[in-house]
Amino acid sequence: SGEVEVPRSVTAVLGQDVVLPCRYRAQEQEEVVQVTWLKRVPGGQSAKVAVLDRWHGEHVQEPYGGRVLRHAGAAALEDSGIVLRN
């Protein structure tokens, strides 16, 4: 399988947008069709934030609507960074 590339840390400034980059280096014959972003919540569980799907588009969960966007310029799902607004 391929390899997911994310930065070790991301710096955010309160009140400004921040980009959370995520890139998948696919192996030959692999194709990315869906990416799911999760947020860790207290208790060790995860909450779904957004799903990026090749055929069904983008779906952002209600609590994050208008605040989570796909990073501009990311044409293929191999580059599935998101922007957290404000």
Secondary structure as UniProt FT lines:
FT   STRAND          3..5
FT   TURN            14..15
FT   STRAND          18..20
FT   STRAND          23..25
FT   TURN            28..29
FT   STRAND          34..41
FT   TURN            42..44
FT   STRAND          45..53
FT   TURN            54..56
FT   STRAND          57..60
FT   HELIX           62..64
FT   TURN            65..67
FT   STRAND          68..70
FT   TURN            72..73
FT   TURN            77..78
FT   STRAND          82..84
//
